[in-house]
Each structure stands twice: as C-alpha cells, then as structure tokens.
Amino acid sequence: MTVPTANWSYPTAIRFGPGRIKELAEACKSAGINRPLLVTDAGLAKLPITQQTLDLIKAAGMKVAMFADVQPNPVDANVDAGIAVYRDGKHDGVIAFGGGSGLDTGKVIAFMAGQTRPLWDFEDIGDWWTRADPDKIAPVVAVPTTAGTGSEVGRAGVITQESTQTKKVIFHPKMMPKVVICDPELTVGMPPAITAGTGMDALAHCLEAYCAPSYHPIAEGIAVEGMRLVFAYLPKAVANGNDLEARAHMMSAAAMGAASFQKGLGAIHALSHPVGALYHTHHGMTNGVFMPYVLVFNRQAIEPKIERLAGFLEIPGGFDGFLKAVLDLRKKIGVPHDLTGLKVDGGKVETIVEMAVVDPTAGGNPVPVTKDGARKLFEAALKGDVAAAA
C-alpha cells in the first residue's frame, strides 16, 4: 500500500499526508494566526479528533477557543453567532475544521467578522464581492475531515438564508484559506454512508465542471483525473474505512473537484440546493441521486465529451457505458436510486423548480435549465425513471 505525501501550492498551500495535523500550530503561525477560533459542527465537536486537535494548539502555547453551533446545512444564524464569539474572544483567525458545514461556516465567519455590511450583500452575484473591505478579512487555516466538498480550497461558502429557505453562495477571493492540512487519518472515522455521500459530492463537482460549456482547460483536466480517483477509490473507502490509501486519494479528489468547479457547475447542484434547503438532505447524497438523471437530460450537449471521458477512464461503451458506470457505482456504495430514498416527496415540486432555475449553479449547465426542464428532472428522479429525464 502506497499513501501519497506532498506539498502543493495550487490553488493554495496544501500540506498533504498522514499525520500532518501535527503541523497545525505551525501552519496557523505561518498564516499570521496567534489566537485562533476553531469552527466546526456540533457533531464533530464531540469526537476525540477535535479535542486532540485543540490539544495540539494549546500545547504550542496558543490560546484557542471552539465554536460548534453549526448545523449540517449551516444557516445565517450560525454565522452571526460565530461572529459574536470571534469578536468577543478577540481572535485573529479561524481554523475551519470538519466537512462542508464547518469549513464553509468558518470561512464565512472569518470573512464577515470585520465587515460592516450585511451578509447577503456579498452573495456571489456579479461583482458584489468588491463591496467587502479586503483588509478586514481574517486568515483561515482549513482542515477537512471528510472527502467531498473541497471547501478547503474554495473561495466561497454556502449558507442557507433562513427567512427564504434558500441556499446562497458567499464569495470573495480572499476567503481562500492560507494553509490547508489534508490528513487522511482524520477521515478514517467517517461511517460508510457519509463516505459515500461526500464521495459523490466530489464526483458531482468534477463531472459538472468537466461538462460546463465555459473554456477552462486547466480546470477540465483536473476534473478528469478527479473522476478517475473517485471511480477507483470511493468503493474501497466505503468498503473499508481504514484503507488509508483510498482515504488519501479521495481527499485529493475532493480538493480537485473544488479546484475545477470554478469552470462551472450545473443542474445537479441547481436541484440539490433547494432539495437540501427544504428537506435537510445530505448535500452529497442528493447530488448522487440526481446525477444520472442530469446526465441523460444533458446528453445532446455532452455526448462527445462523455465519450472522451469514458475512454480516459477505460469505461467501455461511450456515453451509455459511462451512465451505467455511474449507476453501478451508486448501487455499490448505497446511494438511493430515487428521491424517495432520501424521504423527499413531490409536495414542494413547484417551489423547488422556482428555486432551481435561479440557483447560481444553473447557469453552468450545458442545456439551459428552464422551469419545464427542472420539473422534468425532479419528477424523473422522484419516480426513479432515468429515461424520463431525456
């Protein structure tokens, strides 16, 4: 078994390899952080790895506090509460620790703690990010404990606006963490279902980035290799959570997905965001459910690209072969075939359709996402009829 170890500088400084959590205190100091606030979610806060991480910081003589009032799908109230703790403790930076919820919330707290305008003034629309005072954005050291969102290498955070039950993307270039510690040993405790869901999130990021019609060959190349890693190692990570090699390669795939989706996302995310906001489903698992339906919906626009992708991945059968590989992967790792498996019903279909077409990710879909198209996709995924999405 070979577990990779490396230092990378794309898109930020990444310390990758087993045991590298021990470098956290030094990483904080290199980022200019001396009084960090560790931000994580409520569930992870109770686990030994979190206490061990706090102990590492304290042993280095640094004052650290923890904020863990973060929901699985974080809301604006979580951000507001974290900002209050950050300011009261006179912290000078954030350790964003955990899966997507902890990472996104930590980054947004660091971004907002020094701003005077309200959070939603910085939604990822046009040049709204220029409204922020860049000198007041606190540094972040990111430590992922899952392998899915890739938020550790992203310049944005997804927060749900409670008043509208809408997921919104908050963006600024300086939200990119200064240092990332990718230690696959931190992901060993993930249960199979979370491993599967986060892995499908990484695959969705890579697949939608690859299919997005904008021109970004660098991101596209990263996405292709990210998908190869997912198909090769996600089943192994789900089957044996102690397989450190598989865990490491899935951490790479997660970061690659987030690095590549600056090229664009699409209908998988445009539908997953409202479903997650309204039904509180796991984001990555929801992406996994929608994936084959969106592939079929987009077929006319992406078939030649998928044929090239299938060739690189050594999947026979072109587009149909790739679609079968996705279906087989989902079945093997326990992703539900339809939305009923996530306890989603059709009672909110029109609300979901309305939200999907205005979701910022919809614009990156190879086929325009209209209300009729979004409704067809949702209803096909609800019935479990992949062909009906065409």
C-alpha positions in Angstrom: 0.0 0.0 0.0 1.4 3.4 -1.0 0.0 6.5 0.7 1.0 9.8 -1.1 2.6 12.6 0.7 3.3 16.0 -0.9 3.4 19.8 -0.6 1.3 21.6 -3.1 0.8 25.3 -4.0 -2.3 25.0 -6.2 -4.7 26.6 -5.6 -3.2 27.4 -2.1 -0.6 25.9 0.2 -1.6 22.3 0.9 0.1 20.1 3.4 -1.0 16.6 2.4 -0.3 13.3 4.1 -0.9 11.1 7.1 -0.1 12.7 10.5 0.2 16.2 9.2 -2.4 17.5 11.6 0.6 17.8 14.0 1.7 20.8 11.9 -1.5 22.7 12.6 0.0 25.1 15.2 2.9 26.0 12.9 0.5 26.4 10.0 -1.5 28.9 12.0 1.6 30.9 12.8 2.6 30.9 9.1 -0.8 32.3 8.3 -0.4 35.0 10.9 -2.8 33.5 13.4 -2.0 33.5 17.1 -5.4 33.4 18.7 -7.4 31.0 16.5 -11.1 30.2 16.8 -11.7 26.6 15.7 -15.1 26.4 13.9 -16.7 23.0 13.5 -20.1 21.4 13.5 -21.9 20.2 16.6 -21.5 16.5 15.9 -17.8 16.7 15.2 -17.2 18.8 18.3 -17.9 15.7 20.4 -15.4 13.4 18.8 -11.9 12.7 20.0 -10.2 14.0 16.9 -11.5 17.5 17.7 -10.2 17.5 21.2 -6.9 16.1 20.1 -6.7 19.0 17.6 -7.4 21.6 20.3 -4.8 20.0 22.5 -2.2 20.3 19.7 -2.9 24.1 19.5 -2.8 24.5 23.3 0.5 22.5 23.5 2.1 25.1 21.2 1.2 27.8 23.7 -1.6 29.3 21.6 -4.9 30.5 23.0 -7.7 28.7 21.2 -11.5 28.5 21.6 -14.1 26.4 19.8 -17.4 27.4 18.1 -19.6 24.5 17.2 -23.1 25.9 16.9 -23.2 24.9 13.2 -26.0 22.9 11.6 -25.3 20.2 8.8 -26.7 22.8 6.4 -25.5 26.0 8.0 -27.8 29.0 8.3 -27.2 32.7 8.7 -27.9 32.5 12.5 -24.9 30.1 12.8 -22.7 32.7 11.1 -24.0 35.5 13.3 -23.4 33.5 16.5 -19.9 32.6 15.4 -19.0 36.2 14.6 -20.1 37.2 18.1 -17.8 34.6 19.6 -14.9 35.6 17.3 -15.2 39.3 18.3 -15.7 38.6 22.0 -12.6 36.4 22.1 -10.5 38.9 20.2 -9.5 36.1 17.8 -7.2 36.9 14.8 -8.0 34.0 12.6 -10.1 30.9 12.1 -9.3 27.2 11.9 -12.1 25.8 9.7 -12.4 22.2 10.8 -14.7 19.5 9.5 -16.8 18.7 6.5 -18.5 21.3 4.3 -20.6 22.8 7.0 -17.7 23.5 9.4 -15.4 24.7 6.5 -18.0 27.0 4.9 -19.1 28.5 8.2 -15.6 29.0 9.4 -14.6 30.8 6.2 -17.7 33.0 6.2 -17.1 33.9 9.9 -13.5 34.9 9.1 -14.8 36.9 6.1 -17.6 38.7 7.9 -16.1 39.4 11.3 -14.5 42.6 10.1 -17.2 43.8 7.7 -20.0 46.3 8.4 -22.4 45.4 5.6 -24.9 42.5 6.0 -24.0 39.0 4.9 -26.3 38.9 1.8 -24.6 42.0 0.3 -21.7 39.6 -0.6 -23.7 36.9 -2.4 -22.0 35.6 -5.5 -23.7 37.9 -7.9 -21.7 40.0 -10.4 -19.1 42.0 -8.6 -20.8 42.1 -5.2 -17.6 40.7 -3.7 -16.0 44.1 -4.3 -18.2 45.6 -1.6 -16.1 44.0 1.1 -13.2 45.6 2.9 -10.4 43.1 1.9 -8.1 44.4 4.7 -10.7 43.2 7.3 -10.9 39.6 6.2 -9.3 37.3 8.7 -6.9 34.5 7.7 -8.1 30.9 7.7 -6.4 27.5 8.1 -8.6 24.8 6.8 -8.6 21.2 8.0 -11.0 18.9 6.2 -12.2 15.8 8.0 -14.3 14.5 5.1 -13.6 14.0 1.4 -16.3 15.6 -0.6 -17.0 19.3 -0.7 -13.4 20.5 -1.3 -14.3 23.7 0.5 -10.8 23.8 2.0 -9.5 25.0 -1.4 -12.5 27.2 -2.3 -13.2 31.0 -2.2 -16.8 30.7 -1.2 -19.2 29.4 1.5 -22.7 28.1 1.1 -25.1 29.4 3.7 -28.9 29.0 3.9 -30.9 32.2 4.4 -33.5 31.1 6.9 -36.1 33.6 6.0 -36.4 32.3 2.4 -35.0 28.7 3.0 -32.6 29.4 0.1 -29.0 28.3 -0.1 -26.8 31.3 -1.1 -23.1 31.4 -2.1 -21.0 34.0 -0.4 -17.8 34.7 -2.3 -14.6 36.7 -2.1 -11.2 35.8 -3.5 -9.6 36.3 0.0 -11.8 33.7 1.5 -9.3 31.1 0.2 -7.6 29.5 3.2 -4.0 30.5 3.6 -3.0 26.9 4.5 -4.8 23.6 4.1 -3.9 20.5 6.1 -5.2 17.3 4.3 -4.5 14.5 6.7 -6.4 11.3 5.6 -6.1 9.8 9.0 -8.8 12.4 10.1 -11.3 10.8 7.7 -10.9 7.2 9.0 -13.8 7.5 11.4 -16.3 8.5 8.7 -19.2 6.0 8.5 -19.8 4.3 5.1 -22.9 6.4 4.4 -21.1 9.7 4.9 -18.1 8.4 3.0 -20.4 7.5 0.1 -22.3 10.9 0.2 -19.2 13.0 0.4 -17.5 11.0 -2.3 -20.5 11.5 -4.7 -20.2 15.2 -3.9 -16.6 15.2 -5.2 -17.7 13.3 -8.3 -20.5 15.7 -9.0 -18.1 18.7 -8.7 -15.7 17.1 -11.2 -18.4 15.9 -13.6 -20.3 19.1 -13.7 -17.1 21.2 -14.1 -16.0 18.9 -16.9 -19.3 19.3 -18.7 -19.8 23.0 -18.2 -19.5 24.8 -21.5 -17.1 27.6 -20.5 -13.5 27.5 -21.5 -11.1 26.5 -18.8 -8.9 23.6 -19.9 -6.8 23.6 -16.7 -9.9 23.0 -14.6 -11.2 20.5 -17.1 -8.0 18.4 -16.8 -8.1 18.5 -13.0 -11.7 17.3 -13.1 -10.9 14.3 -15.4 -8.2 13.0 -13.0 -10.5 13.7 -10.0 -13.2 11.4 -11.6 -10.6 8.7 -12.2 -9.7 8.7 -8.5 -13.3 8.6 -7.4 -14.2 5.6 -9.5 -11.0 3.8 -8.4 -11.1 4.6 -4.7 -14.5 5.5 -3.5 -15.8 1.9 -3.4 -12.7 0.9 -1.4 -13.1 3.7 1.1 -16.8 2.8 1.6 -16.0 -0.9 2.0 -13.1 -0.4 4.4 -12.9 2.9 6.2 -9.4 2.0 7.4 -8.0 1.9 3.9 -5.7 4.9 4.3 -4.6 4.8 0.6 -8.2 5.0 -0.5 -9.0 7.8 2.0 -6.0 9.8 0.8 -6.9 9.6 -2.9 -10.5 10.6 -2.0 -9.2 13.7 -0.2 -7.3 14.5 -3.4 -10.4 14.0 -5.5 -12.4 16.3 -3.2 -9.9 19.1 -3.5 -9.7 18.6 -7.2 -13.4 18.9 -7.5 -13.5 22.2 -5.8 -10.4 23.5 -7.7 -12.1 22.5 -11.0 -15.6 23.8 -10.4 -14.5 27.4 -10.9 -15.3 26.4 -14.5 -18.9 25.9 -13.6 -21.5 23.6 -12.1 -24.9 22.7 -13.3 -28.3 21.1 -12.9 -27.2 18.5 -10.3 -26.4 21.3 -7.9 -29.2 23.6 -9.0 -31.7 20.9 -7.9 -29.7 19.6 -5.0 -29.5 23.0 -3.3 -33.3 23.6 -3.0 -34.0 20.0 -2.0 -31.3 20.2 0.7 -32.6 23.5 2.0 -36.3 22.3 2.1 -35.8 18.7 3.1 -32.5 18.9 5.0 -31.0 16.1 3.0 -27.2 15.3 2.8 -25.9 17.5 0.0 -23.5 15.0 -1.5 -26.0 12.1 -1.4 -28.6 14.4 -3.0 -26.1 15.1 -5.8 -25.6 11.4 -6.2 -29.3 10.8 -6.6 -29.7 13.5 -9.3 -26.5 12.6 -11.2 -27.8 10.0 -13.8 -31.0 12.0 -14.5 -29.0 15.1 -15.3 -26.6 13.2 -17.4 -29.5 12.0 -19.6 -31.0 15.4 -19.6 -27.8 16.9 -20.9 -26.9 14.1 -23.3 -27.5 16.0 -26.6 -24.9 18.7 -25.5 -22.3 16.5 -23.8 -22.2 13.1 -25.5 -18.9 13.6 -27.4 -17.2 14.9 -24.2 -18.5 12.0 -22.2 -17.3 9.6 -24.8 -13.8 11.0 -24.5 -14.1 10.8 -20.7 -15.1 7.2 -20.8 -12.1 6.4 -23.0 -9.7 8.0 -20.5 -11.4 6.2 -17.6 -11.2 2.9 -19.6 -15.0 2.5 -19.4 -16.3 0.8 -22.5 -19.5 1.8 -24.3 -19.2 5.6 -24.6 -22.0 7.6 -23.1 -24.1 4.6 -22.2 -21.2 2.9 -20.7 -20.4 5.9 -18.5 -24.0 6.2 -17.5 -24.0 2.6 -16.5 -20.8 3.1 -14.5 -22.4 5.9 -12.6 -25.5 3.8 -11.8 -23.3 0.8 -10.8 -21.2 3.0 -8.5 -24.2 4.4 -6.8 -25.7 1.0 -6.3 -22.4 -0.4 -4.9 -21.9 2.3 -2.3 -25.6 2.6 -1.3 -26.8 5.8 -3.0 -30.6 5.7 -3.3 -31.9 5.4 -6.9 -34.6 8.0 -6.4 -35.6 10.9 -4.2 -37.9 8.8 -2.1 -34.8 7.1 -0.7 -34.0 10.5 0.8 -37.5 10.9 2.2 -38.3 13.6 -0.4 -41.8 13.8 -1.8 -43.5 15.8 -4.5 -45.3 18.2 -2.2 -42.8 21.1 -2.9 -42.1 20.5 -6.5 -43.1 23.9 -7.7 -41.1 25.7 -5.0 -38.0 23.5 -5.9 -38.5 24.4 -9.6 -38.7 28.1 -8.9 -35.5 27.9 -6.7 -33.6 25.7 -9.1 -33.8 28.0 -12.2 -32.4 30.9 -10.3 -29.7 29.0 -8.4 -26.3 30.4 -9.4 -25.1 27.0 -10.5 -27.9 26.6 -13.1 -26.1 28.9 -15.5 -23.3 26.4 -15.9 -25.5 23.6 -17.2 -24.8 22.6 -20.8 -28.5 22.7 -21.5 -30.5 25.7 -20.3 -32.3 24.9 -17.1 -35.9 26.1 -17.6 -38.8 25.6 -15.3 -40.1 22.8 -17.5 -36.7 21.2 -17.6 -36.2 21.4 -13.8 -39.7 20.0 -13.3 -39.0 17.1 -15.6 -35.7 16.3 -13.9 -37.3 16.4 -10.4 -40.2 14.2 -11.4 -37.9 11.7 -13.1 -35.7 11.5 -10.0 -38.8 11.2 -7.8 -40.1 8.2 -9.9 -36.7 6.7 -10.4 -37.1 6.7 -14.2 -33.8 7.8 -15.7 -35.1 7.6 -19.3 -37.8 10.1 -18.5 -35.2 12.8 -17.9 -34.3 12.9 -21.7 
